[in-house]
Amino acid sequence: MLAEHGDRLVTRVEAGRTMMEVNCPVCPEGIRKDVNPRGRDPEFVDTFADEIRMVGFDLLLYHWETHVDAAPERLAEA
């Protein structure tokens, strides 16, 4: 999943906080989390980029569980 869809997860700095965003391909909701809540390590995102992506996609899979009533075709397209 990381290799094929790694571009779906974006990290950005907003107001000095590093945020991770991953968009749901099924609905307009997405997941947005603070990546480095304590902000102590400025190289945190570079050092743990793969781990951040894995957590982001794990959260996306949990989110997809909320779409159990969605049409199977829509989920298959995602």
C-alpha positions, 0 to 999 in steps of 0.5 A: 500500500505504501509503495502504490499510494504513498502520494495520498499522504501529505505532511505539512507544517502549519503554525510550527506544527507538523501535520499529516493528512490522508484523504479518503478516496470514498468520502470527502472526509480525511484524517489529519493528525499532529505528527510530532506533538511535542515538536522536540525533534526537527528531523522527526518527519525525515527520520520516521517518514515510512513509519508516519505513512504506515500509521496514516494508512492504518488510520485510513483503514480504520476510517474505511470501516465506517464505510461498511454500508457504502456500495462495494463498487465504490470501495473497490475503486478506491 
